[in-house]
Amino acid sequence: MQGTWTIKVKAKNASFPQRFIISGATTGNGIYVATTALPAVTVKGRQWTIAIQNNPGPGFQLSDTRIKYPTKVGGNYQFDIQSNDAGADIDFDDLVLTCTTPATINDFIIYGNTTLYKGRCLFNPCRQNIFVIETWASLLAALKNDTIRKIIEKLYPERIPPIIVDPNPPDPAPYFKPIVIDLENNLVIPQLSMVFNKLETAPAAGAKKKGEEVTPLAMSNFAAPRTITAGNASAANPNLVTFDKISLVSQLDKLRLICTTTPASFVTLSFEEYDRTAAEKAGGTYTGDGNRQLLGDTITDMNGNYIFRFTFSAIDMLVDQIVDRAAGEDAAVVKMPDVIVKVKESQSPYNVLYESAPHYNIANLTRINLCLPASRVPLTSQCFNGNLIGGLGNVLIGGAQNTVPTTGAALERNSYGNHLHTDGRITVGGATAGFGIACASWSSVIDMKGCMYNAKRKAGDPIISYYTIRIRRSTTADWTFVNQAYTHPIFSKRFIPGYTGDLVGPFTHNVTIDGSTVSAPTYKNIQKEIFVDGIDWEYTDLDRYMQLNTNLYDRENGEPNPGTFYVRVDAYDSAYNHIPGATDMIALYIDNKPLNFGLKNVGFTSTIEYVACGLYRLAPAELNTPIALKFRASDSEGFVHSYDLAMSKCPSALAVTLSQPASMSGMIISNGVLKHGDASSNVDATCGGYTGTLHDFGTTDFVTMQMTPNGGWLQGTEQYATFYFSLTAYKRTTNGYNTGLEGPYYNAASFAVERKP
């Protein structure tokens, strides 16, 4: 919630006790026992939260809630928050709160439904009249369509990427700004303002009306506004004139039909006001380079509905110097703002995951239904009887919780399409992960996710207040407590300058483990604190309780030493006593060691005249001089996914005959790929692995390859040629989010030859 609202209990139809909690406000914070006799509560603050709870017997817990869309009733905006408690009925009338605030001409309320789209979506399927490319992957896919590529080349020539070697290239930094293709009206929408004419009967400032203060900016003081253009309307973009609009729109509309949408539940949305650049106002394409002002944040409900309110100051609001008013007109002029919606990473709110194109000319009460790309927006779900270790990044880890815990078969987790082997290798096939890989290692920083609070708990279920995490190598008996600082943001603190989160842990306490009391680094269970205590922790990533930095645990003598590690989570009550059965343990094969990789010593086996800058000069008798090079792409742990050693020649193709290595002697290579290796035989059933050039040539050292050209390095009448050699490789490893591949590892070398005069 934003600004000042009055909260009133509208209805209570439940036998369970009901209450609501206000947090993060300037005034009005507290716990309120909800009855229809409760006096209205006025809450003030820039950013605050409200939570509804019910007590079915074992204690208060969060109710399911949904918001109704706001309406203007008299001189106020108002909306209802409906809730459903732990009772058997699902009617969302157990406790209903009505939220009311005076309507003023400088207050803006945006509301609507939010969904996530996925599928073969090149464009946002919900934007009307414009086609918006919102992700790097969508841009790369759109550029494969010749018709669309021509449009982008003309409108956004600077956004065309260079030739990309990596089949899964990362997004360009710092984040992707949308590409907007406007083909239907060929106009940048002109900036609009609203003119509010003051009523002669308007009460004076500070006067009372129905028990409320009426400010000079209250809408009740003004007639319905008229809309005017602020400045000159933009001209058509000349780059669009040459296109066949009808056929293009028809083709682009078809591309919307291959997308599916689902509700975007409990997603934090950030709003910014956007000031268009001079070029955009003149009819240029949208760039995203205009000035911005942070307006605030809100969270969608269980159905993806949201309400967001922001207020302009008098300085922001009055723009009469750029508009025309009638002579003698007593009016206030309010610019209709353009608004951008963002989704940010909860752990680092400066890291933008998604940014929309502007929504133009927002009125005081405006409905905007939002579509967000599912590939960029993480969802947090409430857990229902899940495991303590239920996911690693986007990889769900099902199976039975290892509560004893033991090694061996108890470590096997094979469900949801994903298979975590007893030695910690992971095969990913589940749709939620967004990628697939067989028998990969784990590396980098891993988000540990799990169920620390069951949202549908039974009356005797214990409540987890704290937890510890331990890790050990499978070949040792000594556990190491995870002692990493882990933070998570509290929603109402988002506007504190430089704020990134509150400390979840570690805090040193005595805990009971295996019958003994030890001093250990512990962490607070923020899932419990939000559902039971009403603390307004950021809902995004609430199911994450640690970002495990694997680089801290696989080191020996300062270097990575891959292997199987056991990771154990134990949970405790409010007195730091271990809760029976509240233990889980899995195996992770951690490997942060890079591939043994390289390409070197590309050159002739005999002395050839060298000119400069990689240019050699060959006499006729030297045109068949062999070339040698050294290469390797190996991993003794068996996580090489593939490698390719390739050669190309310009201006014509060339075949070569290999004399080394011995296993390839006599082979004639004419397709440019000198050697290919892959882990195609590495399957989930056996996870035998693939060591790359170690497997193919029996050495961890560099492999020497020697070749002779068929017909000479220069053929026919060629006077000059260039030669290019490249080595590319990928390693099978994941942190639960990537494609399952690390890479590309890439080396290249080149040289040129010319005939001696």
C-alpha positions in Angstrom: 0.0 0.0 0.0 1.1 3.6 -0.7 0.0 6.8 0.9 -2.9 7.4 3.3 -5.7 4.9 3.5 -8.5 4.3 6.0 -9.1 0.6 6.8 -12.6 -0.5 7.9 -13.9 -4.0 8.7 -16.7 -4.5 6.1 -17.7 -8.0 7.0 -16.7 -10.9 9.2 -18.3 -14.3 8.5 -16.0 -16.8 10.3 -15.9 -18.7 13.6 -12.1 -18.5 13.7 -10.6 -15.4 15.3 -9.5 -12.9 12.6 -6.9 -10.1 12.7 -5.0 -7.8 10.4 -1.4 -6.5 10.8 -0.1 -3.1 9.5 3.6 -2.9 9.0 6.1 -0.4 7.7 3.8 2.7 8.0 4.6 6.1 9.4 1.5 5.9 11.6 -1.0 3.1 12.1 1.3 0.1 12.6 0.0 -2.7 14.8 -2.1 -5.8 15.2 -5.9 -5.2 15.0 -8.4 -7.8 16.3 -11.0 -7.8 13.5 -14.6 -7.3 14.4 -17.3 -5.2 12.7 -17.2 -2.9 15.8 -13.6 -2.0 15.3 -13.2 1.7 14.6 -11.8 2.7 11.2 -8.0 2.7 11.2 -6.2 5.4 9.3 -2.7 4.4 8.1 -0.1 6.8 6.6 3.2 6.1 5.0 5.1 6.1 1.7 5.1 2.3 1.5 3.5 -0.1 3.9 1.8 -3.6 4.0 -1.3 -5.1 5.4 -1.7 -8.8 6.2 -4.9 -10.7 7.2 -4.5 -13.7 9.6 -6.8 -16.3 11.1 -6.4 -18.7 14.1 -7.8 -22.2 13.4 -6.5 -23.4 16.8 -2.7 -23.8 16.8 -2.1 -20.1 16.4 -2.5 -17.3 13.9 -1.5 -17.9 10.3 -1.8 -16.0 7.0 -5.2 -16.1 5.2 -5.6 -16.4 1.5 -6.4 -12.9 0.2 -7.5 -11.4 -3.0 -8.2 -7.7 -3.9 -11.1 -6.3 -5.8 -10.5 -3.5 -8.3 -10.8 0.1 -7.0 -13.7 2.4 -7.9 -14.5 6.0 -7.3 -17.4 6.4 -4.9 -18.3 10.0 -4.2 -15.2 11.9 -3.3 -13.1 8.7 -2.5 -11.4 5.8 -4.1 -12.1 2.5 -2.4 -11.5 -1.2 -2.8 -12.1 -4.4 -0.8 -9.6 -7.0 0.4 -11.3 -10.4 0.7 -9.9 -13.2 2.7 -10.4 -17.0 3.1 -9.3 -18.6 6.4 -8.3 -22.2 7.2 -11.9 -23.4 7.4 -13.4 -26.0 5.1 -15.3 -23.4 2.9 -13.6 -21.4 0.2 -15.7 -18.3 0.0 -13.4 -15.3 0.6 -15.8 -13.7 3.0 -14.3 -14.7 6.3 -12.9 -11.2 6.7 -13.4 -8.4 4.3 -11.7 -5.1 4.7 -12.6 -1.9 2.8 -9.7 0.5 2.0 -10.7 4.1 1.3 -8.7 7.3 0.4 -9.9 10.8 -0.7 -9.6 11.3 -4.5 -7.4 14.2 -5.5 -6.4 15.5 -8.9 -2.8 14.7 -8.3 -3.4 11.2 -7.0 -3.1 8.3 -9.5 -4.2 4.7 -9.0 -3.2 2.0 -11.5 -4.8 -1.4 -11.2 -5.3 -4.5 -13.2 -4.4 -8.2 -13.7 -0.9 -9.5 -14.2 0.0 -12.7 -16.1 3.1 -14.4 -17.2 3.4 -15.4 -20.9 5.5 -18.2 -22.3 5.8 -20.2 -25.5 7.2 -19.1 -28.9 6.4 -15.5 -28.1 8.4 -13.0 -30.1 6.2 -10.1 -28.8 4.3 -9.3 -25.7 0.9 -10.9 -26.4 -1.1 -8.4 -24.3 0.0 -5.0 -25.7 -2.5 -3.5 -28.0 -1.6 -1.4 -31.2 2.1 -1.9 -30.7 4.4 -4.9 -31.0 7.0 -5.0 -28.1 10.0 -7.3 -28.0 10.9 -7.6 -24.3 13.7 -10.2 -24.0 17.1 -10.9 -25.6 15.9 -14.3 -26.6 12.9 -12.9 -28.4 15.1 -10.4 -30.2 17.4 -13.2 -31.5 14.4 -15.2 -32.6 12.8 -12.2 -34.3 15.9 -11.5 -36.3 15.7 -15.0 -37.8 12.5 -13.8 -39.6 13.6 -11.8 -42.6 10.6 -9.6 -42.7 10.8 -8.6 -39.1 14.6 -8.2 -39.3 14.2 -5.6 -42.0 11.9 -3.6 -39.7 14.3 -3.8 -36.8 17.2 -2.9 -38.9 15.5 0.2 -40.1 14.0 1.3 -36.7 16.7 0.0 -34.3 19.9 -0.5 -36.3 22.0 -0.1 -33.1 20.3 -3.1 -31.5 21.3 -5.6 -34.2 23.9 -7.8 -32.4 27.2 -8.9 -34.0 27.8 -12.5 -35.1 27.2 -14.6 -32.1 29.3 -17.8 -31.5 27.5 -18.9 -28.3 24.2 -20.6 -29.1 22.9 -19.4 -25.7 24.4 -15.9 -25.4 23.8 -14.0 -22.2 21.6 -10.9 -22.1 23.5 -7.7 -22.8 24.3 -5.6 -19.7 22.8 -4.1 -17.7 19.3 -5.3 -18.8 17.2 -5.5 -21.9 15.3 -2.4 -22.9 12.2 -3.1 -25.0 12.0 -2.7 -28.7 8.8 -1.1 -29.8 7.4 -1.5 -33.3 4.5 0.8 -33.9 2.9 0.0 -37.2 -0.7 0.8 -36.8 -0.8 4.5 -36.3 2.7 5.6 -37.2 2.6 8.2 -34.5 4.3 8.5 -31.1 1.4 9.2 -28.9 1.4 12.9 -28.0 1.8 13.9 -24.3 -1.5 14.8 -22.8 -2.6 16.8 -19.8 -5.8 17.2 -17.8 -7.3 20.6 -17.1 -9.4 20.7 -13.9 -11.6 23.8 -13.7 -12.3 24.9 -10.1 -15.9 25.0 -9.0 -17.3 28.2 -7.6 -18.8 26.3 -4.8 -15.5 24.6 -3.8 -14.9 24.7 -0.1 -11.9 26.5 1.2 -8.7 24.7 2.2 -9.0 23.1 5.6 -12.8 23.1 5.6 -14.5 19.9 6.9 -16.8 17.7 4.9 -18.3 14.6 6.4 -15.7 14.5 9.0 -12.8 14.6 6.6 -10.3 17.3 5.6 -10.9 18.6 2.2 -7.7 19.8 0.5 -7.6 22.4 -2.3 -6.7 19.5 -4.6 -9.7 17.2 -3.8 -11.5 16.2 -6.9 -14.8 17.4 -5.3 -13.4 20.9 -5.8 -13.2 20.6 -9.5 -15.3 19.8 -12.5 -14.6 16.7 -14.7 -11.4 17.4 -16.6 -10.9 18.0 -20.2 -7.9 16.6 -22.0 -5.4 18.8 -24.0 -2.2 18.1 -25.8 0.9 19.3 -23.9 3.1 20.7 -26.6 3.1 19.8 -30.3 1.9 16.4 -31.5 4.7 14.2 -32.9 5.1 13.6 -36.6 5.1 10.2 -38.2 8.3 8.3 -38.1 9.7 8.5 -41.6 11.3 5.0 -41.3 7.9 3.4 -41.2 6.5 4.9 -44.4 8.1 2.3 -46.8 6.5 -0.7 -45.1 3.4 -2.6 -46.2 1.6 -2.0 -42.9 -1.4 -4.3 -43.5 0.6 -7.4 -44.4 3.0 -6.8 -41.6 0.4 -6.3 -39.0 -1.4 -9.5 -40.2 1.9 -11.5 -40.0 2.8 -10.1 -36.5 -0.6 -10.7 -35.1 -0.3 -14.4 -35.9 2.8 -14.6 -33.8 0.8 -13.6 -30.7 -1.3 -16.7 -31.0 1.5 -19.1 -30.0 1.8 -17.7 -26.5 0.1 -19.0 -23.3 -0.5 -17.1 -20.1 -0.8 -17.9 -16.4 -1.5 -15.7 -13.4 1.5 -13.9 -12.0 0.9 -14.5 -8.3 2.8 -12.6 -5.6 5.1 -10.7 -7.9 6.6 -7.4 -6.8 6.1 -4.7 -9.4 8.1 -1.5 -9.4 6.8 1.6 -11.2 8.7 4.5 -12.7 7.5 7.7 -14.4 9.2 8.1 -17.8 9.9 11.4 -19.5 10.2 11.0 -23.2 13.4 12.2 -25.0 13.3 15.0 -27.4 13.8 12.5 -30.3 10.8 10.4 -29.1 8.6 13.5 -28.9 9.6 14.3 -32.4 8.4 11.0 -33.7 11.5 8.8 -33.1 11.4 5.2 -31.9 11.2 4.5 -28.2 14.7 4.3 -26.7 14.2 4.1 -22.9 16.8 6.8 -22.5 14.5 9.4 -21.0 14.6 10.6 -17.4 12.9 8.4 -14.8 11.4 8.9 -11.4 10.8 6.0 -9.1 7.2 6.0 -8.0 7.1 2.9 -5.7 6.2 -0.8 -5.6 3.3 -3.1 -5.1 2.7 -6.9 -4.9 0.2 -8.9 -7.0 -2.3 -11.1 -5.1 -2.9 -14.8 -5.5 -4.8 -14.2 -8.8 -2.2 -11.7 -10.2 -4.4 -8.6 -9.4 -2.6 -5.5 -8.2 -3.3 -1.9 -7.1 -0.7 0.8 -7.1 -1.1 4.4 -6.0 1.3 7.4 -6.5 1.0 11.1 -5.9 2.5 14.1 -7.8 3.8 17.0 -5.8 2.6 20.5 -6.8 5.9 21.1 -8.7 5.5 17.8 -10.6 1.8 18.5 -11.3 1.6 22.0 -12.6 2.7 22.2 -16.2 0.6 25.2 -17.3 3.7 26.8 -18.8 3.6 24.3 -21.7 -0.2 24.2 -22.3 -2.9 26.7 -23.3 -5.7 27.7 -21.0 -8.6 29.9 -21.7 -8.3 33.5 -20.6 -9.3 34.0 -17.0 -9.7 30.3 -16.5 -9.3 29.2 -12.9 -7.9 25.7 -13.4 -5.2 23.3 -12.4 -3.3 21.5 -15.1 -2.0 17.9 -14.4 0.3 16.1 -16.8 -0.8 12.6 -17.6 2.3 10.6 -16.8 3.9 7.8 -18.8 4.7 4.8 -16.6 7.2 1.9 -16.9 6.8 -1.3 -15.0 9.9 -3.2 -13.7 10.5 -6.5 -12.0 13.7 -6.5 -9.9 15.8 -9.2 -8.2 14.7 -9.4 -4.6 18.2 -9.9 -3.3 19.6 -7.0 -5.3 16.9 -4.5 -6.1 19.3 -2.6 -8.5 19.4 -5.7 -10.7 16.5 -5.4 -13.2 15.1 -8.7 -14.4 12.4 -7.1 -16.7 11.4 -3.7 -17.9 8.2 -2.9 -19.9 7.7 -0.4 -22.6 5.9 2.8 -21.4 2.2 2.9 -20.8 1.3 6.3 -22.0 -0.9 9.1 -20.6 -2.1 7.6 -17.3 -5.4 9.1 -16.0 -6.2 9.4 -12.3 -7.8 5.9 -12.2 -6.5 3.6 -14.9 -6.7 -0.1 -15.5 -3.6 -1.7 -17.1 -3.4 -5.4 -17.5 0.2 -6.5 -17.5 1.9 -9.4 -19.3 5.4 -10.3 -18.2 7.7 -12.8 -19.8 7.8 -16.0 -17.6 11.5 -16.5 -18.6 12.4 -13.3 -16.7 10.1 -13.2 -13.7 10.7 -15.7 -10.8 7.6 -16.9 -8.9 7.5 -17.9 -5.3 4.9 -20.4 -4.3 3.5 -21.2 -0.9 4.5 -24.7 0.1 2.2 -27.5 1.0 4.0 -30.5 2.7 7.2 -29.9 0.7 10.7 -31.1 1.6 13.2 -28.9 3.5 15.3 -29.2 0.4 12.8 -28.9 -2.3 14.6 -27.1 -5.1 18.0 -26.0 -6.2 17.6 -22.9 -8.4 14.8 -23.8 -10.8 15.5 -27.5 -10.5 12.8 -29.2 -8.3 14.2 -31.9 -6.0 11.3 -34.2 -5.1 11.4 -37.6 -3.6 11.3 -38.5 0.1 12.8 -36.2 2.6 16.0 -37.7 4.0 15.0 -37.2 7.7 17.3 -39.8 9.4 19.6 -38.8 7.5 21.6 -41.5 5.7 23.8 -41.9 2.6 23.3 -44.4 -0.2 19.8 -44.9 -1.5 18.3 -42.3 0.7 20.1 -39.6 -1.3 18.4 -40.6 -4.5 15.9 -38.0 -5.7 14.2 -38.9 -8.9 10.9 -37.1 -9.6 9.4 -34.1 -11.4 11.5 -35.1 -14.4 14.7 -34.4 -12.5 17.2 -37.0 -11.2 19.6 -36.1 -8.4 21.9 -39.1 -8.2 23.4 -40.5 -5.0 26.8 -39.1 -5.9 25.3 -35.6 -6.5 25.2 -35.6 -10.3 22.0 -34.0 -11.7 19.9 -34.8 -14.7 17.4 -32.1 -15.5 14.3 -32.8 -17.6 11.5 -31.1 -15.7 9.7 -28.3 -17.5 10.0 -25.8 -14.6 13.8 -25.7 -14.9 13.7 -24.2 -18.4 16.6 -26.3 -19.6 17.7 -29.9 -19.9 21.0 -31.6 -19.3 22.2 -35.1 -18.4 24.6 -36.0 -15.6 25.9 -32.5 -14.8 27.9 -31.2 -11.9 27.0 -28.3 -9.6 29.0 -25.1 -9.4 28.9 -21.4 -8.5 26.2 -20.1 -6.2 23.2 -22.3 -5.7 19.8 -21.0 -4.4 18.6 -23.5 -1.8 14.8 -23.6 -1.7 12.4 -25.5 0.5 9.3 -25.7 2.7 10.1 -24.3 6.1 6.4 -23.4 6.8 3.4 -25.3 5.6 0.7 -22.9 4.6 -1.9 -25.5 5.3 -0.5 -26.8 8.6 -2.4 -29.0 10.9 -3.2 -28.2 14.6 -0.2 -30.0 16.3 2.4 -29.3 13.5 5.5 -27.8 15.0 6.6 -24.4 13.8 10.2 -24.0 12.5 11.8 -20.8 13.9 15.4 -21.4 13.0 17.6 -23.6 10.9 21.2 -24.6 10.3 23.0 -25.8 7.2 26.0 -28.1 7.2 28.3 -29.5 4.5 31.0 -32.1 4.2 33.0 -33.9 1.6 31.8 -37.5 1.2 35.3 -38.9 2.0 35.4 -37.2 5.4 33.4 -37.4 8.6 33.7 -33.8 9.7 30.8 -31.4 9.1 31.3 -27.7 8.4 28.5 -25.3 9.4 27.5 -22.9 6.6 28.4 -19.5 8.0 27.6 -17.3 5.0 25.8 -14.0 5.5 22.3 -14.3 4.0 20.0 -11.3 3.7 16.4 -10.8 2.4 14.6 -7.5 2.0 11.7 -6.3 4.0 9.1 -4.8 1.7 8.3 -1.6 3.6 12.1 -0.7 3.7 12.5 -0.5 -0.1 12.9 3.3 -0.1 15.7 3.4 2.4 18.8 4.7 0.4 21.2 1.8 -0.3 19.0 -0.8 1.3 19.4 -4.3 0.0 17.9 -6.4 2.8 17.9 -7.4 6.5 20.2 -10.1 7.9 18.5 -13.5 8.0 21.7 -15.0 9.5 24.0 -16.3 10.7 23.4 -15.6 14.4 25.4 -17.8 16.8 23.2 -19.8 19.2 23.3 -23.0 21.2 21.3 -25.6 19.3 20.6 -29.3 20.0 22.0 -31.6 17.3 22.0 -35.4 17.6 21.4 -35.2 21.4 24.3 -32.7 22.0 24.2 -28.9 22.5 26.6 -27.0 20.3 27.2 -23.4 19.4 26.3 -23.0 15.7 25.5 -20.3 13.1 21.7 -20.2 12.8 19.3 -18.5 10.4 15.8 -17.1 11.0 12.9 -18.8 9.2 11.4 -15.8 7.4 8.7 -18.1 5.9 7.4 -18.5 9.4 7.9 -14.8 10.3 5.8 -13.7 7.3 2.9 -16.2 7.8 2.8 -16.2 11.6 4.4 -13.0 12.9 3.2 -10.8 10.1 6.6 -9.4 9.3 6.5 -8.0 5.8 9.5 -9.8 4.2 9.6 -9.5 0.4 7.5 -12.3 -1.0 9.6 -12.9 -4.0 12.1 -15.7 -3.4 10.6 -16.3 0.0 11.1 -20.1 -0.5 14.8 -19.5 -0.8 16.7 -19.7 2.5 20.4 -19.8 1.4 22.5 -18.9 -1.6 25.2 -21.6 -1.2 28.5 -20.4 -2.5 30.1 -23.8 -3.5 33.4 -22.1 -4.1 33.9 -21.9 -0.3 33.7 -25.6 0.2 35.5 -27.5 -2.6 38.9 -25.9 -2.1 42.0 -27.8 -1.2 45.3 -25.8 -1.0 43.5 -22.9 -2.5 42.4 -24.8 -5.7 39.1 -26.4 -6.6 39.0 -30.1 -5.9 35.8 -31.6 -7.3 33.8 -34.3 -5.6 30.7 -35.4 -3.9 29.5 -33.3 -0.9 26.7 -33.9 1.5 24.5 -30.9 2.4 22.3 -31.2 5.5 19.6 -28.9 6.8 18.3 -29.1 10.4 15.3 -27.1 11.8 14.6 -25.9 15.3 11.7 -24.5 17.4 11.7 -21.1 19.1 13.9 -22.5 22.0 16.5 -23.8 19.5 15.5 -27.4 20.1 15.7 -29.7 17.1 12.3 -30.6 15.8 12.0 -34.4 15.3 12.0 -35.3 11.6 12.9 -31.7 10.6 16.1 -32.8 8.8 17.0 -33.2 5.2 20.2 -34.2 3.4 21.2 -34.4 -0.3 24.4 -35.0 -2.3 25.9 -32.5 -4.6 28.7 -33.2 -7.0 30.5 -29.8 -6.8 33.0 -29.0 -9.6 34.2 -25.4 -10.0 37.3 -26.5 -11.8 37.5 -25.2 -15.4 38.1 -27.5 -18.3 41.7 -28.2 -19.4 41.4 -26.2 -22.5 43.5 -24.5 -25.1 44.7 -24.1 -28.7 48.3 -23.2 -29.4 51.4 -23.5 -31.6 49.5 -23.2 -34.9 52.2 -23.0 -37.6 54.2 -24.7 -40.3 56.5 -27.6 -39.4 59.3 -26.2 -41.5 60.9 -22.8 -41.7 58.8 -20.6 -44.0 59.5 -16.9 -44.8 57.6 -14.8 -42.4 56.6 -11.3 -43.5 54.7 -9.7 -40.6 51.3 -9.7 -38.8 50.7 -13.4 -39.4 51.6 -13.4 -43.1 53.8 -16.1 -44.6 55.3 -16.2 -48.1 55.4 -19.6 -49.9 57.5 -20.7 -52.8 55.8 -23.2 -55.2 57.8 -26.1 -53.6 56.5 -25.0 -50.1 52.8 -25.1 -50.9 52.4 -28.5 -49.4 54.4 -27.9 -46.2 52.5 -29.5 -43.2 50.9 -27.4 -40.5 50.8 -28.5 -36.9 48.8 -27.3 -33.8 48.2 -28.4 -30.3 44.8 -28.5 -28.6 43.0 -30.0 -25.7 39.5 -30.0 -24.1 39.5 -32.4 -21.3 38.1 -32.9 -17.8 39.1 -35.9 -15.6 35.8 -35.7 -13.8 33.9 -36.5 -17.0 31.9 -33.3 -17.4 33.0 -32.3 -21.0 29.8 -31.9 -23.0 31.3 -31.3 -26.4 34.2 -29.8 -28.2 34.9 -28.8 -31.8 38.2 -28.1 -33.5 37.6 -26.4 -36.9 39.5 -24.9 -39.8 38.3 -22.6 -42.5 40.0 -21.0 -45.5 39.2 -17.8 -47.5 38.6 -17.4 -50.5 38.0 -21.1 -51.2 37.4 -24.3 -49.2 40.2 -26.8 -48.6 40.6 -30.5 -47.7 43.5 -31.7 -45.6 45.0 -35.1 -44.9 45.9 -35.8 -41.2 49.2 -37.5 -40.3 48.8 -36.9 -36.5 47.5 -38.0 -34.1 48.0 -41.6 -34.9 44.4 -42.5 -34.3 43.4 -40.1 -37.1 46.3 -40.7 -39.5 45.3 -40.8 -43.1 41.9 -39.2 -42.6 40.8 -36.6 -45.2 38.9 -33.7 -43.7 37.0 -31.5 -46.0 34.0 -30.2 -44.1 35.9 -27.7 -41.9 35.6 -29.7 -38.6 38.9 -31.3 -37.9 37.7 -33.1 -34.7 34.4 -33.3 -32.9 33.7 -35.0 -29.6 30.5 -35.1 -27.5 28.9 -36.8 -24.5 26.1 -38.4 -26.5 26.9 -41.8 -24.8 26.5 -40.2 -21.4 23.0 -41.1 -20.3 21.1 -40.7 -17.1 20.9 -44.4 -16.4 24.7 -44.8 -16.1 26.2 -41.2 -15.9 29.4 -42.6 -17.2 30.6 -39.1 -18.1 32.8 -37.9 -21.0 36.4 -36.7 -20.5 36.8 -35.1 -23.9 40.3 -35.3 -25.5 41.4 -37.5 -22.5 38.9 -40.1 -23.6 39.6 -39.6 -27.3 43.4 -39.6 -27.2 44.3 -41.0 -23.8 46.2 -37.9 -22.5 45.4 -34.9 -20.2 48.2 -33.0 -22.1 47.8 -31.2 -25.4 47.1 -33.3 -28.5 49.3 -32.6 -31.5 47.5 -32.5 -34.9 49.5 -32.3 -38.1 47.9 -31.9 -41.6 48.9 -31.5 -45.2 46.8 -29.7 -47.7 45.3 -31.6 -50.6 46.5 -29.6 -53.6 48.5 -27.0 -51.7 47.6 -24.1 -49.3 47.2 -22.0 -52.4 45.3 -23.7 -55.3 44.9 -22.8 -58.9 45.7 -19.2 -59.5 45.2 -18.1 -55.9 47.8 -15.5 -54.9 46.7 -15.0 -51.3 44.6 -16.9 -48.7 43.7 -16.7 -45.0 43.3 -19.6 -42.6 41.3 -19.6 -39.4 41.4 -22.3 -36.6 39.1 -22.4 -33.7 38.5 -24.6 -30.7 35.1 -24.5 -28.9 34.0 -26.5 -25.9 31.2 -26.8 -23.3 31.2 -28.2 -19.8 28.1 -29.8 -18.2 27.5 -27.9 -15.0 24.7 -25.9 -13.5 23.7 -23.7 -10.5 20.0 -24.5 -11.2 19.4 -21.6 -13.6 21.7 -21.7 -16.5 21.3 -23.9 -19.6 23.2 -26.7 -17.9 26.3 -25.8 -19.9 29.3 -23.6 -19.0 30.9 -22.0 -22.0 31.7 -21.6 -24.6 35.3 -22.1 -23.9 36.9 -20.6 -27.0 40.3 -20.2 -28.5 41.2 -19.1 -32.1 44.3 -18.6 -34.2 44.8 -17.4 -37.8 47.5 -16.8 -40.4 47.7 -15.8 -44.1 49.9 -16.9 -47.0 50.9 -15.4 -50.3 52.9 -16.7 -53.3 56.4 -15.6 -53.6 56.8 -13.3 -56.7 
